[in-house]
Amino acid sequence: MAIAVDACAAQHQGDRKEQQDRVAILPHARARGVALAVVADGMGGHTGGALAAEQVVHTAKTNLDQFSAADETSQKMLENSMREAHTMIKASRFMNEMDPHSTAVMLLLQPGRVTWGYCGDSRLYHFRGKKLVGRTVDHSYVEHLVATGKITPEQALTHPNRNVLLASLGGADDPKITLDEVTELSPGDAFVLCSDGLWAYFDDEELGALVADNSARQACEILIDKARQRAKGAGDNLSLAIIKLNEAVPKKPTPPAGFVPRLPT
């Protein structure tokens, strides 16, 4: 069954003085049907976070343009992109007095395969219709507490240390990078990449329903509007990319030039 891709990326500055998120959906320069979605949430003081997030997207694009499935696995390409971005962000400290960091979540779309990787608390959700198939587990202190049974997911939403990360790109330690993929795709699958400025305002059920019931563009607009309303004037930068896989509608054959249909008499 042929699959058509409906994709959109969007962001909002929220109530911050500066937009330090970066988001992009990048087509491969040569390979048909191959694209990379990236969300990066920068941190590190004035302009530092923005530069870090920009480095993530720039490095990802460079690696995508050089990517060939015959020479490199999808997971290795994503891992290399994040490790190289980590190295470049660390190096930028010596050229300025900032302390830049960034989270990253990346999705590589290929015919019959979707691969993703992430570092930090920018998330990827995989829905099939309205049902959640799975989502990434944040590299954060509260997710560690949830995983070890010390707090509930509900308590994590209001925990005072909910913004403490255990991994990021550009930090002193080697980044923790988690990779995964799915090779059984079908119409109705949807993938959402987003920063914590967006996912903090939605549970899995509402997010899945909004994505399933709308086009990628409409879903982006609705999600941003709802997040802004719920932030009540105290919202973070927010960014998201939505990739929906729909059943391709066969094109009707085009009649040859000069063709006149014969009407019944």
NORZI-V121685 format. One record per backbone hydrogen bond with DSSP energy under -0.5 kcal/mol. CO is the residue of the C=O (numbers start at 1). NH is the residue of the N-H. E is the energy in kcal/mol with one decimal. If there is no record, write none. Layout:
co=CO nh=NH e=E
co=CO nh=NH e=E
This chain:
co=2 nh=248 e=-2.2
co=4 nh=246 e=-3.1
co=5 nh=7 e=-0.5
co=6 nh=244 e=-3.3
co=8 nh=242 e=-2.9
co=10 nh=240 e=-2.6
co=12 nh=238 e=-2.5
co=13 nh=16 e=-1.3
co=18 nh=20 e=-0.8
co=20 nh=42 e=-1.7
co=22 nh=40 e=-2.9
co=24 nh=38 e=-2.8
co=25 nh=27 e=-0.5
co=26 nh=36 e=-2.9
co=30 nh=32 e=-0.5
co=31 nh=34 e=-1.2
co=34 nh=28 e=-2.8
co=35 nh=109 e=-3.1
co=36 nh=26 e=-3.6
co=37 nh=107 e=-2.5
co=38 nh=24 e=-2.2
co=39 nh=105 e=-2.1
co=40 nh=22 e=-2.5
co=40 nh=42 e=-0.7
co=41 nh=103 e=-2.0
co=43 nh=101 e=-3.0
co=44 nh=99 e=-0.7
co=45 nh=49 e=-1.3
co=47 nh=51 e=-2.2
co=48 nh=52 e=-2.0
co=49 nh=53 e=-2.6
co=50 nh=54 e=-2.3
co=51 nh=55 e=-1.9
co=52 nh=56 e=-1.7
co=53 nh=57 e=-1.9
co=54 nh=58 e=-2.6
co=55 nh=59 e=-2.7
co=56 nh=60 e=-2.2
co=57 nh=61 e=-2.4
co=58 nh=62 e=-2.1
co=59 nh=63 e=-2.3
co=60 nh=64 e=-2.4
co=61 nh=65 e=-2.5
co=62 nh=66 e=-1.1
co=63 nh=67 e=-0.6
co=64 nh=67 e=-1.2
co=68 nh=71 e=-1.7
co=68 nh=72 e=-1.9
co=73 nh=77 e=-2.0
co=74 nh=78 e=-2.0
co=75 nh=79 e=-2.6
co=76 nh=80 e=-2.8
co=77 nh=81 e=-2.0
co=78 nh=82 e=-2.0
co=79 nh=83 e=-2.6
co=80 nh=84 e=-2.7
co=81 nh=85 e=-2.0
co=82 nh=86 e=-2.3
co=83 nh=87 e=-2.1
co=84 nh=88 e=-2.3
co=85 nh=89 e=-2.6
co=86 nh=90 e=-2.2
co=87 nh=91 e=-2.1
co=88 nh=92 e=-1.4
co=89 nh=93 e=-0.6
co=90 nh=93 e=-1.3
co=91 nh=94 e=-1.3
co=92 nh=95 e=-1.1
co=92 nh=96 e=-0.6
co=93 nh=96 e=-0.6
co=101 nh=43 e=-2.9
co=102 nh=169 e=-3.1
co=104 nh=119 e=-2.7
co=105 nh=39 e=-2.3
co=106 nh=117 e=-2.0
co=107 nh=37 e=-2.7
co=107 nh=109 e=-0.6
co=108 nh=110 e=-0.5
co=108 nh=115 e=-2.3
co=109 nh=35 e=-1.9
co=110 nh=113 e=-2.4
co=113 nh=110 e=-2.8
co=114 nh=182 e=-2.6
co=115 nh=108 e=-3.6
co=116 nh=180 e=-2.4
co=117 nh=106 e=-2.9
co=118 nh=178 e=-2.1
co=119 nh=104 e=-2.2
co=120 nh=139 e=-2.4
co=123 nh=194 e=-2.2
co=124 nh=136 e=-2.1
co=125 nh=127 e=-0.5
co=125 nh=192 e=-2.2
co=126 nh=133 e=-3.2
co=126 nh=134 e=-1.5
co=127 nh=190 e=-2.6
co=128 nh=131 e=-1.6
co=131 nh=128 e=-2.8
co=131 nh=133 e=-0.5
co=134 nh=126 e=-2.8
co=136 nh=138 e=-0.6
co=138 nh=140 e=-1.6
co=139 nh=166 e=-2.8
co=139 nh=167 e=-1.0
co=140 nh=144 e=-1.6
co=141 nh=145 e=-1.9
co=142 nh=146 e=-2.4
co=143 nh=147 e=-2.7
co=144 nh=148 e=-1.7
co=145 nh=150 e=-2.5
co=145 nh=151 e=-1.0
co=146 nh=149 e=-1.5
co=152 nh=156 e=-1.8
co=153 nh=157 e=-0.9
co=154 nh=157 e=-0.6
co=155 nh=158 e=-0.9
co=156 nh=159 e=-0.6
co=159 nh=162 e=-1.8
co=161 nh=164 e=-1.8
co=163 nh=165 e=-0.6
co=164 nh=141 e=-2.5
co=168 nh=171 e=-0.7
co=169 nh=102 e=-1.6
co=175 nh=177 e=-0.6
co=178 nh=118 e=-1.8
co=180 nh=116 e=-3.1
co=182 nh=114 e=-2.4
co=183 nh=185 e=-0.8
co=186 nh=189 e=-2.0
co=188 nh=129 e=-3.0
co=189 nh=245 e=-3.0
co=190 nh=127 e=-3.0
co=191 nh=243 e=-2.7
co=192 nh=125 e=-2.6
co=193 nh=241 e=-2.4
co=194 nh=123 e=-2.5
co=195 nh=198 e=-2.0
co=195 nh=199 e=-1.8
co=196 nh=200 e=-1.3
co=198 nh=201 e=-1.9
co=199 nh=202 e=-1.6
co=203 nh=207 e=-2.3
co=204 nh=208 e=-2.5
co=205 nh=209 e=-2.0
co=206 nh=210 e=-2.3
co=207 nh=211 e=-2.0
co=208 nh=212 e=-2.3
co=209 nh=213 e=-2.1
co=211 nh=214 e=-0.7
co=215 nh=219 e=-2.9
co=216 nh=220 e=-2.1
co=217 nh=221 e=-2.1
co=218 nh=222 e=-2.6
co=219 nh=223 e=-2.7
co=220 nh=224 e=-2.3
co=221 nh=225 e=-2.2
co=222 nh=226 e=-2.6
co=223 nh=227 e=-2.5
co=224 nh=228 e=-2.4
co=225 nh=229 e=-2.1
co=226 nh=230 e=-2.4
co=227 nh=231 e=-1.6
co=228 nh=232 e=-0.8
co=228 nh=233 e=-0.6
co=229 nh=232 e=-0.6
co=231 nh=234 e=-1.0
co=235 nh=15 e=-2.6
co=238 nh=12 e=-2.6
co=239 nh=195 e=-2.0
co=240 nh=10 e=-2.7
co=241 nh=193 e=-2.8
co=242 nh=8 e=-2.0
co=243 nh=191 e=-2.7
co=244 nh=6 e=-2.8
co=244 nh=246 e=-0.7
co=245 nh=188 e=-3.4
co=246 nh=4 e=-3.5
co=248 nh=250 e=-0.6
co=256 nh=259 e=-2.1
co=261 nh=263 e=-0.6
